């Protein structure tokens, strides 16, 4: 039952993901780097006879397109003997008289292999015949989908994808030395089986040896080609700009007219009216600005393909939706790895489907099984079950007519609803050639149980039987995607379950009181100070548990509960036990008050009275360490001595006064060497920095791209561009780095001196304000991807200024969350809310505050190490206690410490409590790590060749060493930065020195740009790529 529950949760988890990410999409970028498409055959020469047979003798019905200057060069579709579909371009007899030149050109193009191209598979050069053989693209050209659509216009997200894919194709060709593409236009872009746009390889060769590079309308020809008759890589960019205009407008508008409209800011005329509501004004403006840059009169002012790829990547929408879905193209399910049942459905093999459904049985009906047993005694139920059993028997023996009749009786009775019965009757209808009835039953089964894959498969079979093959393929793809998503979600949920079931804390206690070297030790008085559990039993019923501290003297207390004896508790008379008790004690535990004589005197008196242990009640709510006086000589104490706080003593006294029998059990369990809480804290710290770093780097790269556009489009205003940066970002300098630590020290000292319940309330309010701001910032940034209009529309709020509608929508939730945490912050579950608010706050701070270079980062972290060392260790010399540990634990506040830390319950610790990590141990190293990722992205460094990966590993290792040291030091608080900083900072400095980047990292903190005017404050990929 538990497995089924998690399976259901996994299905719900994955229900929102409708479309699978195809293998082609996953590998696209990798294939761009590697040259891609390794599954294609190598370029080869075909015989004319092969191509004659493949195209059915170059039949007219196989003509795909015709194109030429004088005599047509015709493209045919065909199929080779191995059933591979091909496109064959047949040149006219006079196009390439020199066979050797034709072969050289064809081979050069044929060596290109990329998923963004229709790759050239081979050629034929026999006699006067000149033919090229390429991959066949079955889904028409961009011109047809853009200018001559019938069912629906091409969606905005798909148009953006077309632009990106074409830019990537041009970038690949340029990198392989084929930067010239002849006559780039919407007819050169075709769509493959997946609906992905590809650039035709035929344009990489002229239509003839002496042919023109541009044969289209002169209005669309690059101006330099009209002047010189020569084509250059920049001319290709110009043609790409005309394609961008086509994509935005849905029309073939001459560039000169488009540029006039752009200059007059008459952008609505340029945008396709059929796309209303699919994109914002900013998105359309951005693409038109890019098009205008491509259409610059001077070739050198046009961007290169790499810049186009970078600019278009950030404009993409619905990236996870497959192209065939955006295009409305039926997808070829044969490429998917389908289950045997799905394959049988695709083949319409009803016998195999029947056999499989017999094996599966009533798996989808598990939720109704118990209902049957409770209603078995009713006549109606007996009739229903009888008809169902009769139907099952007929179904098993392939008597489909009887099965339909019996299942119909079961359904009409209506006592129990069964999706499997509807599915079985659906198959029976299919066997009887009743496709409409089969489809209705399959749909009904799916309504009853939305995750019934059998019903979905039968729905597809019924659609095929009705001649609706396209709809059937879509149904099969969707159920395949759902099954993949369920499997992935199930694995994830089981992993979460394993982590959660490690245990939960049963009690909450403070830290164990450890060895105190300031008190004297001598034989008979050398015990370690340990916390002791005092479990009470009232009239043999387990009651409250109290926590005390063991004395330096006396017998050590057992560590295991099973070895601790239940012993009767009695109240001392006299209460201070400075004189022998008046009542006889027989091995009982005696409870005494503190005062009037020494602890040793009380213990000796109790031992002489035959007590088995002594509980000393303090006169305050805190615990006190019981030590030996320096001049004490009689240290022969053989019974345990434990001190309890005043409130515990008061409750015990009430128990003794109101009941006849109170027993206690004394034991001091040992803490585990490692607790899972430390693992979770480690993960929280690492993932928080990871998220913040990627967000920070993304913002920096976006700013760099925008600055590059400013340089391109507003060169007259260049002096002001140096002040343009990431909006809302504060760059820390040397002075701020030092002051940051000084101010933090002052704040810590103030908290230490003013620590009380009222001051803690002030800190809680401040933390809530910061947490609300952090959570709001993170949620708005996350949700703005789906609610872009709401995030870009603003309203003025009195006294507060302008806010986006999305911010106003999110704020009430964030405020409510923080208020609820503040109200219930002492509850056992409150640490979850504290961690959420804390992580959001840290991520927001790391997004806003930037370390500009390694020098500032080094100063900041070095000062932070000094800060940690002083307030953890050296402050004990001045204040007789570690200020930072006292503040972190909240010793003087009556609560579990200040909220400015992440905490996690010690799951395996019998004493409970929390493992904690301060914000500073994440924030300060996080600034340096975010800086390293920004540098990597702006330098176009791959992950392994950059600095962030290795700095992140170093941080994780340093934090791990901190927890190891914490356990080796028996739980004493450790300044994490003394371990983290050497690893993190040392790794960056060492790698920088080894790679020769250390001076750039140390001073500028950004890659060098070549700019004729100024050096930007935040350089980016665009500028870097132009070098």
C-alpha positions, -999 to +999 in steps of 0.1 A: +000+000+000+028+024+008+044+018-025+012+025-043+008+057-023+043+069-034+036+058-069+005+080-068+025+109-054+051+104-081+024+106-108+010+138-092+045+152-091+051+146-128+015+154-140+024+190-148+051+180-172+033+172-203+060+169-230+092+149-229+125+165-236+138+147-266+172+133-269+178+157-298+171+187-275+193+175-247+223+169-270+219+200-292+245+222-275+270+194-270+267+185-307+274+221-316+308+219-299+316+185-312+304+189-347+273+169-338+253+142-358+277+113-354+248+090-364+249+102-400+269+082-427+301+097-441+300+117-473+301+095-503+297+095-541+264+080-554+259+065-589+234+082-611+215+049-613+211+048-575+196+083-575+174+075-606+158+046-587+155+066-555+135+094-572+115+070-594+133+084-625+132+120-612+094+118-614+075+151-615+055+141-584+087+139-564+097+175-571+101+195-539+112+228-553+127+245-584+153+273-583+177+287-608+189+317-627+182+307-663+176+269-664+160+254-632+180+235-606+153+211-593+152+194-558+135+160-556+126+138-527+136+102-528+142+070-509+174+049-511+175+011-511+180+011-473+148+031-469+166+063-460+147+094-473+169+119-492+166+152-510+184+153-543+193+186-560+199+182-598+218+210-615+213+219-651+239+205-674+259+237-679+260+247-642+293+229-632+312+220-664+344+212-643+337+179-625+368+183-603+357+217-590+322+204-583+335+175-563+359+196-543+331+220-534+307+192-525+333+173-504+340+205-484+304+210-476+299+173-470+324+172-442+301+195-421+279+176-397+256+194-374+220+191-361+212+227-372+219+218-409+204+195-435+236+177-438+250+168-472+252+130-475+269+128-509+270+138-545+270+124-580+292+135-609+287+113-640+290+128-674+271+160-675+251+151-644+258+171-612+237+161-582+238+168-544+223+144-519+211+157-485+189+147-456+152+150-464+132+174-443+095+164-445+078+194-429+082+221-455+100+254-455+099+285-432+083+305-461+053+282-461+048+282-423+054+319-421+037+334-452+012+307-464-001+290-432-035+275-431-044+261-397-025+285-374+003+311-376+037+301-363+039+308-326+062+335-312+082+310-292+088+289-324+099+320-343+125+328-316+137+292-318+140+294-356+162+325-353+184+308-326+188+276-346+197+295-378+223+316-359+237+284-344+240+269-379+258+300-392+281+300-362+290+263-368+296+269-405+318+299-397+338+279-372+345+253-399+356+278-425+324+280-445+312+315-434+297+323-468+260+313-473+245+321-507+210+337-509+199+332-473+161+335-472+130+318-458+130+291-485+164+279-473+150+270-439+133+236-436+118+216-407+128+180-398+107+152-383+109+167-348+097+201-362+131+216-356+143+242-381+174+235-401+194+255-426+196+239-460+232+228-469+225+236-506+230+273-499+266+266-489+273+261-527+264+284-556+238+272-581+266+272-607+303+278-609+299+314-620+265+319-605+254+348-585+253+346-547+220+365-546+192+359-571+163+373-551+148+408-552+175+435-552+156+452-523+167+424-501+204+422-513+232+435-491+243+470-502+280+460-505+270+432-529+252+457-551+284+479-551+311+453-556+294+421-566+313+403-538+298+385-509+313+384-474+304+369-440+289+402-431+266+399-461+252+367-446+245+386-414+225+412-435+204+384-450+199+370-415+185+404-405+160+402-433+149+368-420+145+383-385+121+409-401+102+380-417+099+363-383+086+394-365+063+406-392+051+374-409+056+393-441+085+399-465+092+435-458+121+453-477+149+462-452+149+499-461+112+502-453+116+483-421+145+505-409+124+536-416+096+522-394+121+513-367+136+548-367+100+563-365+093+539-336+063+526-356+069+491-344+032+479-344+032+480-382+062+456-382+048+431-358+025+402-369-010+410-358-018+373-356+006+370-326-013+394-303-008+384-267+020+360-273+049+384-266+055+416-248+065+449-265+100+445-250+105+411-267+094+424-301+115+455-297+145+434-287+143+413-318+138+443-341+168+460-325+188+429-333+175+429-369+184+466-373+220+458-362+222+431-388+210+455-415+236+482-408+249+498-440+285+493-431+294+456-429+318+460-400+290+473-378+270+441-381+273+414-353+290+381-361+271+348-357+285+341-322+271+374-310+237+366-326+236+332-308+244+349-274+217+376-279+190+351-291+197+326-264+183+349-237+152+356-257+140+320-259+106+310-245+090+276-238+124+259-242+112+226-228+083+223-253+093+203-283+092+220-317+066+196-331+042+207-304+048+244-311+044+238-348+013+216-345+031+188-364+022+152-357+052+135-342+068+103-353+064+080-322+087+054-338+117+073-325+105+068-289+115+039-268+079+027-262+067-001-239+056-034-254+020-024-248+024+009-266+041-008-295+012-033-297-012-004-298+008+013-326+007-020-346-031-024-338-022-059-325-053-064-305-044-100-295-012-089-278-031-061-261-056-086-248-029-109-235-012-080-217-044-068-201-050-103-188-016-103-171-021-067-157-055-076-142-072-051-120-042-031-109-059+002-115-088-008-092-068-012-060-085+017-044-120+000-047-109-035-034-119-028+002-153-015-007-162-049-022-156-068+010-179-045+030-208-048+006-205-085-002-237-094+017-261-072-004-280-088-032-272-059-055-235-065-048-238-102-055-254-095-088-227-069-097-199-093-087-215-121-106-217-101-138-182-090-134-169-125-129-188-137-159-174-109-180-138-117-168-143-153-178-156-144-212-128-118-216-103-145-207-118-170-233-120-142-259-158-144-260-160-106-265-197-104-272-206-120-238-179-100-221-195-068-234-230-078-221-217-089-187-195-058-182-225-036-192-246-052-165-218-046-139-215-009-150-253-004-151-257-017-115-233+010-105-223-003-071-186-001-078-169+020-104-140+002-121-117+018-147-104-017-156-139-029-166-143+002-189-109-005-204-117-042-209-150-034-225-132-009-247-109-036-260-139-059-266-156-032-287-123-029-307-124-066-313-160-062-325-150-033-348-170-008-328-143+020-326-166+048-314-179+028-284-143+017-277-131+053-276-160+064-253-151+036-228-114+044-229-122+081-222-145+070-193-118+048-178-094+078-180-119+100-163-123+075-134-086+071-130-066+098-147-033+079-144-046+048-162-021+042-189-040+013-203-070+036-210-047+061-227-033+033-249-067+020-258-077+056-266-049+057-291-059+024-307-095+036-310-083+068-327-062+048-352-093+026-359-113+058-366-086+070-390-073+097-367-037+087-367-022+121-359-043+123-327-034+088-318+003+095-321-001+126-298-019+104-273+009+078-273+036+104-269+018+120-240+014+088-221+050+079-228+061+112-214+039+107-183+054+073-177+090+086-179+081+115-156+065+091-131+096+069-130+119+099-124+095+114-098+092+081-080+130+078-076+131+113-063+103+108-038+119+075-025+152+093-019+134+120+000+116+093+021+149+076+030+163+109+042+132+118+062+130+084+079+164+087+095+146+099+126+131+128+144+141+145+177+122+133+207+134+159+232+150+193+230+179+201+252+209+224+253+244+215+246+262+191+270+282+208+296+317+198+288+350+196+307+359+228+324+396+233+328+391+263+351+380+241+380+405+220+399+408+182+393+422+157+417+417+120+425+381+115+435+371+148+419+379+144+382+346+135+365+337+152+332+307+175+334+279+157+316+242+162+311+220+136+329+185+125+320+162+121+350+132+101+339+103+100+364+077+074+371+046+082+390+027+052+405+047+030+379+035+052+350+061+070+330+059+108+335+081+139+328+118+138+320+142+164+334+178+173+325+205+179+350+243+181+352+265+156+368+290+167+395+328+165+393+328+140+422+309+108+428+303+077+408+299+082+371+264+078+357+256+050+333+252+059+296+226+034+285+190+036+296+187-002+299+215-002+325+198+025+346+177+013+376+143+025+386+148+039+421+123+054+446+127+092+451+123+107+485+124+143+498+152+151+523+143+161+559+160+185+566+157+198+531+193+210+528+207+176+539+235+193+558+226+170+587+215+133+587+180+127+575+153+121+601+136+093+580+153+060+571+165+057+536+169+023+520+187+027+487+165+056+476+174+086+456+173+116+478+163+151+466+178+180+485+179+218+482+211+238+475+226+260+503+239+261+539+268+236+532+290+224+505+280+200+477+305+174+491+290+177+526+255+170+512+268+140+491+286+125+522+255+129+543+233+112+517+258+084+512+260+079+550+222+076+551+223+048+526+210+068+496+217+054+461+220+089+445+215+126+454+196+152+433+205+187+443+179+214+433+195+247+423+180+280+435+179+293+400+165+281+366+200+275+352+223+246+359+255+250+380+287+229+379+293+212+412+330+211+419+353+204+449+368+230+471+406+232+469+410+223+506+386+193+505+403+161+516+374+136+521+365+128+484+354+092+489+319+096+473+304+064+458+270+077+448+261+098+417+254+135+423+232+155+399+220+191+399+186+200+386+172+235+379+147+252+401+117+246+379+124+208+378+127+207+415+094+224+420+076+199+398+093+169+415+082+183+449+046+186+437+047+149+425+061+138+459+034+157+478+005+146+457+012+109+450+022+079+469+051+067+448+077+085+426+106+067+410+135+080+389+159+067+364+193+084+360+214+079+328+237+101+306+235+089+270+264+097+247+261+118+216+268+102+182+301+111+165+282+123+135+246+135+132+226+137+099+218+173+108+254+182+098+249+166+064+217+186+058+234+218+070+263+211+046+239+206+017+219+237+026+250+258+027+264+244-006+231+246-025+224+281-012+257+294-026+252+274-058+217+291-065+229+325-055+261+323-076+242+312-107+216+340-102+244+366-098+263+354-128+231+353-149+224+389-140+259+400-147+258+384-182+225+400-190+239+434-180+270+427-202+248+419-232+228+451-226+260+472-224+273+457-256+240+468-273+245+502-259+279+504-274+266+493-307+235+514-308+245+546-289+282+552-296+276+590-292+268+585-256+297+562-248+311+581-218+280+574-198+280+537-205+308+530-180+283+538-153+259+512-165+259+481-145+238+454-130+207+473-116+206+473-078+241+458-073+265+471-047+302+465-054+322+461-022+355+480-020+386+476+003+372+501+029+338+485+030+355+450+034+373+462+065+343+482+079+320+452+073+339+431+098+343+460+123+306+468+122+298+431+125+320+429+156+302+459+172+269+444+164+279+411+180+292+428+211+260+448+214+239+416+211+261+399+237+256+428+262+219+434+255+210+398+251+176+394+268+141+384+259+131+419+247+162+424+226+157+390+210+122+402+200+139+431+182+162+407+164+132+386+154+115+416+139+146+426+120+151+390+108+114+389+096+118+421+077+150+408+059+134+374+054+103+389+038+124+410+015+146+380+006+116+357+000+098+383-020+128+390-042+134+353-049+097+345-056+093+375-079+125+365-099+113+329-102+076+337-111+085+365-135+094+338-161+057+328-162+041+361-153+062+385-173+035+410-179+027+412-142+064+416-133+068+445-158+036+464-150+039+488-121+016+506-097+025+535-073+018+527-037+016+557-014+046+562+009+064+532-007+068+541-043+063+519-074+058+482-072+051+456-098+018+438-097+037+405-092+054+420-062+021+431-047+007+396-053+036+378-037+041+402-007+010+391+014+022+355+013+057+364+023+045+386+052+021+360+064+048+333+063+072+355+083+046+364+109+035+328+114+071+319+119+076+346+145+045+336+164+054+299+164+092+302+164+095+281+196+076+252+181+094+221+172+088+227+134+098+264+134+133+257+122+119+250+087+105+285+084+136+300+099+158+282+073+135+292+044+136+328+054+173+326+060+182+310+027+161+335+008+178+363+027+213+350+019+205+345-018+192+380-021+222+395-003+246+376-026+226+388-056+229+424-044+264+426-029+293+418-053+330+413-047+345+431-077+379+413-077+401+389-058+419+415-038+387+428-021+376+392-016+409+383+001+408+413+024+371+406+033+377+369+041+410+375+059+392+400+082+364+376+087+388+349+098+403+373+124+368+382+135+359+345+139+391+336+158+387+366+182+351+362+191+352+324+194+385+319+211+402+351+223+370+366+237+372+340+265+403+358+279+384+391+281+349+379+290+355+345+305+333+329+279+331+327+241+310+356+231+300+341+197+290+308+212+270+325+239+252+347+214+246+318+190+230+297+218+211+326+232+222+317+267+208+349+283+176+352+263+156+323+275+153+310+240+173+288+216+195+316+202+193+344+177+175+338+144+204+348+122+215+313+116+205+281+098+196+252+121+186+216+117+174+192+145+200+167+156+181+136+145+203+109+159+212+128+191+195+115+222+198+150+237+181+165+207+189+202+202+201+217+169+232+219+147+237+254+135+257+274+110+259+311+110+249+333+080+284+346+078+299+312+071+277+311+039+275+348+030+312+357+031+326+327+011+295+329-011+305+364-023+339+351-035+323+320-051+297+341-069+325+364-082+344+333-096+313+322-115+307+357-129+343+357-141+339+323-157+307+332-176+321+366-187+352+348-199+333+321-217+351+294-197+337+260-196+330+245-162+361+224-158+383+251-172+369+278-150+373+287-113+339+283-098+337+245-099+370+241-081+362+269-056+329+253-049+345+219-042+370+236-020+342+253+000+323+221+004+355+203+016+364+232+040+329+230+055+332+192+058+365+197+077+348+221+100+323+194+110+350+169+114+369+193+137+336+199+156+333+162+164+370+158+172+367+187+196+338+170+214+312+194+202+329+227+211+318+255+188+342+259+158+348+291+137+340+276+103+358+303+084+393+292+096+388+260+077+367+273+047+388+304+038+422+287+033+406+260+011+384+284-010+408+314-012+438+292-016+422+273-045+414+305-064+448+320-059+467+288-068+446+282-100+449+318-110+487+318-105+490+285-124+468+297-153+484+332-155+451+349-146+460+359-111+467+396-119+435+400-138+415+383-110+434+404-083+429+438-099+402+440-126+382+409-117+368+407-152+381+395-186+398+421-208+377+437-235+388+454-266+369+486-268+380+518-287+363+541-262+364+529-226+368+498-205+334+487-192+328+481-155+310+448-163+322+431-195+304+402-209+303+374-234+294+396-263+324+418-260+346+389-253+334+371-284+343+400-306+380+396-300 
